[in-house]
Amino acid sequence: MNGSIQHRPDRPKPWRARYRGPDGRQHSKAFARKVDADKWLRGELAKADRGEWVDPGAGSVSVEEWSRRWLAGRVRLTETTKVGYEGILRSRIWPTFGPVPVSKVTRNAVAQWLADMTNGGLSVSRVRNCYNVLAAALDAAVSEGLVSRNVSRGVELPPEPIREHRFLSAEEVERLASVVPGHEDRVLVLVLSYGGLRWGEAVALRIGRVDVLRRRLEVVENASEVGGRLVFGEPKTHRRRTVHLPGFVVEELARHLEHRAKDADAFVWTAPKGGPLGYGAYRRRVWDPAVEEAGLDGLTPHALRHSCASLMHAAGADVKAISQQLGHRSPVVTMTVYTHLFEGAYDPVMERLDAEHRNLVRPKRGPNVIDMDERKHQTGL
């Protein structure tokens, strides 16, 4: 790809650099000095040689217009996630970057935007969520050829707070299960605690997905509240999974199902007047009073999912089994979320390695060899 520089002395910017781009079109720009025109032209030609060239006019689309198109094309997002993204765009991204051309977003502007939100009292998790939405939209702009790179990547983010997960012991789970008002509520507590289901997965669980004989459940749906209504879709990670349950939980679940409709599509748990459970109503009616009575103030239903990880680990399950039970994308996620659960797993390993090494280097005992401990005993030292 070649270019040229033309001198036009009658113009305010007399030096015009131009070249034919990979798109087959002529591109040009005027400069006051020849050295600047030459520098720009060399830069454009070098980008083309490296495969990094983008149409200079493509990035003129505004951040708001581009992010609308980007979000509309995210067909795999759940409705809940899509609504959340749109809320972040409207409240946090468009007020700052909305009219700015995608190609004019700068690294410094992104850093200042993050600092302003942090200094304004927005929580760290919310700030990071806002950043993730902007960065994902700009990643897509790179893929679309609107810009050559995503300037937001690598910007320093506020540090992730250390989350203190709450875990119940088996005794605490039983205490909670014993004070909820009905047997169906007791079964729900046990399934959440030993199956590790998310609340929405339990709400969406249907009778046909329960296999009592094989002591397992199939998690294929998730219920989310969007705009005051329940929306059913795929589980959070878009993966169906099999959840295993201990025998005593299955026995309780089987008793519960004996009194339910035999329709395979019926929900395992329903609201008092029928239909799926609503989170807010259930907490007010059942959960919060039971938590207070059990002496577990502040406990949320999601804490039972964390408790499942802890109970499985205590029973000897490895990180892969726990990851599969909870439906994480990979064991790496499980290790990250529950780091402290696995810290103690290194101690037995180190003890075995220590014992093997000591056995390896221990002196061979012959018939006339007396070790130091025995010599001390014989000499009275």
C-alpha positions in Angstrom: 0.0 0.0 0.0 1.5 3.3 -1.1 0.8 6.9 -0.2 1.9 10.4 -1.2 2.3 13.9 0.2 1.1 16.9 -1.9 2.1 20.5 -1.3 -0.8 23.1 -1.7 0.7 26.5 -0.8 -2.7 28.3 -1.2 -4.3 26.3 1.7 -4.1 27.1 5.5 -2.7 23.6 5.9 -0.7 23.2 2.8 0.6 19.6 3.3 -1.9 16.9 2.3 -1.0 13.2 2.9 -3.1 10.6 1.3 -3.2 6.8 0.7 -5.5 4.1 -0.6 -6.6 2.0 2.4 -7.2 -1.7 2.6 -10.9 -0.9 2.0 -10.0 0.4 -1.5 -10.9 4.0 -0.7 -8.7 7.1 -0.6 -8.0 8.5 2.8 -6.3 11.9 3.4 -5.5 14.5 6.0 -4.1 18.0 5.8 -1.3 19.4 8.0 0.5 22.7 8.6 3.9 21.1 8.4 5.3 18.5 6.1 7.0 16.6 8.9 3.6 16.0 10.6 2.1 14.8 7.3 4.9 12.4 6.8 4.6 11.1 10.3 0.9 10.5 10.0 1.2 8.8 6.6 4.0 6.5 7.9 1.8 5.6 10.9 -1.2 4.7 8.7 0.9 2.6 6.3 2.5 0.8 9.3 -0.9 -0.1 10.7 -2.0 -1.5 7.4 1.2 -3.7 7.3 0.6 -5.0 10.8 -3.1 -5.7 10.1 -4.2 -3.0 12.7 -5.6 -0.5 10.3 -9.2 0.6 10.8 -11.3 3.1 8.8 -10.7 6.5 10.4 -14.3 7.3 9.8 -15.7 4.1 11.3 -15.1 5.2 14.9 -17.2 8.3 14.5 -20.3 6.4 15.7 -21.2 7.6 19.3 -20.7 5.4 22.3 -24.5 5.5 22.9 -25.4 4.5 19.4 -22.8 1.7 19.3 -23.6 0.3 22.8 -27.3 0.1 21.8 -26.4 -1.9 18.8 -24.0 -4.0 20.8 -26.5 -4.8 23.5 -29.2 -5.7 21.0 -26.9 -8.2 19.5 -26.2 -10.0 22.7 -28.7 -12.8 22.2 -27.3 -15.2 24.8 -27.7 -12.8 27.7 -30.5 -13.6 30.1 -33.3 -11.0 30.3 -32.2 -10.1 33.8 -28.6 -9.5 32.7 -29.7 -7.5 29.7 -32.0 -5.3 31.8 -29.0 -4.8 34.2 -26.7 -3.8 31.4 -29.2 -1.3 30.0 -29.6 0.2 33.5 -25.8 0.7 33.7 -25.6 2.2 30.3 -28.4 4.7 31.0 -27.3 5.7 34.5 -23.5 5.5 34.3 -22.1 5.3 30.8 -24.2 7.4 28.5 -24.2 10.5 30.8 -20.4 10.6 30.5 -19.5 8.9 27.2 -22.9 8.9 25.3 -22.2 11.5 22.6 -18.5 10.8 22.4 -17.3 9.0 19.2 -16.0 5.6 20.0 -12.7 6.5 18.5 -12.4 9.5 20.8 -12.7 7.6 24.1 -9.4 7.9 25.9 -7.7 5.9 28.6 -7.5 8.9 30.8 -11.2 9.7 30.5 -12.1 6.1 31.5 -9.7 6.3 34.5 -11.3 9.7 35.6 -14.8 8.2 35.1 -13.9 5.3 37.4 -12.4 7.7 40.0 -15.4 9.9 40.0 -17.8 7.0 40.6 -15.6 5.7 43.4 -15.1 9.1 45.1 -18.9 9.6 44.7 -19.5 6.7 47.1 -20.6 4.0 44.5 -19.7 0.6 45.8 -16.6 -1.1 44.5 -18.6 -4.0 43.0 -20.9 -1.5 41.2 -18.0 0.4 39.8 -16.4 -2.7 38.5 -19.7 -3.8 37.0 -20.0 -0.5 35.2 -16.4 -0.8 33.9 -17.1 -4.4 32.6 -20.0 -3.2 30.6 -18.1 -0.4 28.9 -15.0 -2.6 28.3 -17.2 -5.3 26.7 -18.8 -2.8 24.4 -15.4 -1.4 23.4 -14.1 -4.9 22.9 -16.9 -5.5 20.4 -16.0 -2.2 18.7 -12.5 -3.5 18.1 -13.9 -6.8 16.7 -16.1 -4.7 14.4 -13.2 -2.7 13.1 -14.4 0.6 14.6 -11.2 1.1 16.6 -7.9 -0.6 16.6 -7.7 -1.2 20.3 -9.7 -1.0 23.5 -8.3 1.9 25.5 -10.1 0.8 28.7 -8.2 -2.4 29.0 -5.5 -2.2 31.7 -7.0 0.9 33.4 -6.6 0.5 37.2 -9.7 -0.6 39.0 -10.6 -0.2 42.6 -9.5 -3.4 44.5 -12.1 -6.1 44.9 -13.3 -6.3 48.5 -12.7 -9.5 50.3 -16.0 -11.2 50.7 -16.8 -13.0 53.9 -19.1 -15.8 53.0 -21.3 -17.2 55.7 -21.3 -21.0 56.1 -23.7 -23.1 58.2 -22.6 -26.2 59.9 -24.8 -29.4 59.5 -26.2 -28.7 63.0 -27.1 -25.1 62.1 -28.8 -26.3 58.9 -30.9 -28.8 60.9 -31.8 -26.1 63.4 -33.1 -23.8 60.6 -34.9 -26.6 58.9 -36.6 -27.6 62.2 -38.2 -24.1 62.8 -39.6 -23.3 59.3 -43.4 -23.6 59.4 -44.1 -26.4 56.9 -42.5 -29.6 55.7 -42.2 -28.2 52.2 -40.1 -25.3 53.7 -38.0 -27.8 55.6 -37.3 -29.7 52.3 -36.4 -26.4 50.6 -33.8 -25.6 53.3 -32.3 -29.0 53.0 -32.1 -29.0 49.2 -30.6 -25.5 49.1 -28.0 -26.6 51.8 -27.0 -29.9 50.4 -27.8 -29.4 46.7 -26.3 -25.9 46.3 -29.0 -24.6 44.1 -29.4 -20.9 43.5 -32.7 -19.5 44.7 -33.9 -19.1 41.1 -33.0 -22.6 40.2 -35.0 -24.0 43.2 -38.0 -21.8 42.3 -37.9 -23.1 38.7 -37.4 -26.8 39.6 -40.1 -29.1 38.2 -41.3 -32.4 39.5 -40.2 -34.2 36.3 -36.6 -33.1 37.0 -36.4 -35.0 40.3 -35.1 -38.6 40.2 -35.7 -40.0 43.7 -34.3 -43.5 42.9 -31.0 -42.1 41.7 -30.9 -39.3 44.3 -30.4 -36.5 42.0 -32.0 -33.4 40.4 -31.6 -31.9 36.9 -31.1 -28.2 36.9 -32.2 -26.8 33.5 -34.1 -23.6 34.3 -33.6 -20.5 36.4 -36.3 -18.0 37.5 -35.4 -14.3 37.7 -37.5 -11.3 38.8 -37.6 -8.6 36.1 -39.8 -5.6 36.5 -41.9 -7.3 39.2 -42.5 -10.5 37.2 -40.8 -13.9 37.1 -38.9 -14.7 33.9 -37.7 -18.3 33.2 -34.6 -19.0 31.3 -31.4 -21.0 31.3 -29.3 -21.3 34.4 -26.7 -18.6 35.1 -23.9 -20.3 33.3 -26.1 -21.5 30.4 -25.3 -25.1 31.4 -27.6 -27.8 32.5 -26.3 -29.8 35.4 -27.0 -32.8 37.6 -27.2 -32.2 41.3 -26.6 -35.0 43.7 -28.3 -35.3 47.1 -27.6 -37.3 50.2 -30.1 -40.1 51.1 -31.8 -38.3 54.0 -32.6 -35.2 51.9 -34.1 -37.4 49.1 -36.3 -39.2 51.6 -37.6 -35.8 52.8 -38.1 -34.7 49.2 -39.9 -37.9 48.3 -42.4 -37.3 51.2 -43.0 -33.8 50.0 -43.7 -34.9 46.4 -46.2 -37.6 47.6 -48.6 -34.7 48.4 -47.9 -32.8 45.1 -49.6 -33.0 41.8 -48.2 -35.8 39.5 -47.8 -33.4 36.6 -44.1 -33.5 35.6 -44.2 -29.8 34.6 -45.5 -28.7 38.0 -43.2 -26.8 40.3 -41.7 -28.7 43.3 -42.4 -25.6 45.5 -45.3 -23.3 45.0 -46.7 -20.1 46.6 -49.7 -20.5 49.0 -52.1 -19.5 46.2 -50.3 -21.5 43.5 -47.6 -20.5 41.0 -43.9 -20.2 41.7 -42.4 -18.8 44.9 -41.6 -15.1 45.0 -38.4 -14.2 46.7 -39.6 -11.1 48.6 -42.8 -12.6 49.8 -41.2 -15.9 50.9 -38.6 -14.0 52.9 -41.2 -12.0 54.7 -43.6 -14.9 55.3 -41.2 -17.8 56.0 -37.5 -17.1 55.9 -36.9 -14.1 58.1 -39.0 -15.2 61.0 -37.4 -18.7 60.9 -33.9 -17.2 60.7 -34.6 -15.1 63.8 -36.0 -18.0 65.7 -33.0 -20.2 64.8 -30.6 -17.5 66.1 -29.1 -17.0 62.6 -29.8 -13.3 62.2 -28.9 -11.8 58.8 -28.8 -15.1 57.0 -29.9 -15.0 53.4 -31.0 -18.0 51.3 -27.9 -17.6 49.2 -25.8 -18.5 52.2 -27.1 -22.0 52.0 -25.4 -22.4 48.6 -22.1 -21.4 50.3 -22.9 -23.9 53.1 -23.2 -26.7 50.5 -19.7 -26.0 49.3 -18.4 -26.1 52.9 -20.4 -29.3 53.8 -19.2 -31.1 50.7 -15.6 -30.1 51.4 -15.8 -31.3 55.0 -17.1 -34.6 53.7 -14.1 -35.0 51.5 -15.3 -33.8 48.1 -12.6 -32.3 45.8 -12.8 -28.9 44.1 -14.0 -30.5 40.8 -17.0 -32.2 42.5 -18.0 -29.0 44.3 -17.7 -27.0 41.1 -19.9 -29.4 39.2 -22.5 -29.5 42.1 -22.7 -25.7 42.2 -22.7 -25.2 38.5 -19.6 -23.0 38.3 -18.0 -22.4 34.9 -14.8 -24.1 36.1 -13.0 -25.3 39.2 -11.0 -22.1 39.0 -14.1 -20.1 39.9 -14.8 -22.4 42.8 -11.2 -22.0 44.1 -11.5 -18.2 43.8 -14.8 -17.9 45.5 -14.0 -20.4 48.3 -10.2 -20.0 48.6 -10.1 -20.5 52.4 -11.9 -23.8 52.2 -9.0 -25.3 50.3 -6.2 -23.7 52.2 -6.0 -26.5 54.7 -5.9 -29.1 52.0 -2.2 -28.4 51.6 -1.3 -29.5 55.1 -1.8 -33.2 54.7 0.0 -33.1 51.4 3.0 -31.4 52.9 3.0 -33.9 55.8 3.1 -36.8 53.4 5.9 -35.2 51.4 7.9 -34.6 54.6 7.4 -38.2 55.7 8.5 -39.6 52.3 11.6 -37.5 52.4 12.6 -38.5 55.9 12.1 -42.2 55.0 14.3 -41.6 51.9 17.3 -40.0 53.8 17.1 -42.1 57.0 20.4 -44.0 57.5 20.2 -47.7 56.7 20.3 -49.8 59.9 22.8 -52.6 59.9 23.3 -55.2 62.7 26.0 -53.0 64.4 24.4 -49.6 63.8 22.8 -47.9 66.8 20.9 -44.6 66.1 21.4 -41.5 68.2 18.1 -41.9 70.2 19.1 -45.5 71.3 22.7 -44.4 72.2 21.3 -41.6 74.4 19.1 -44.2 76.1 22.0 -46.5 76.7 24.3 -43.8 78.1 21.7 -42.1 80.1 22.1 -38.8 78.3 
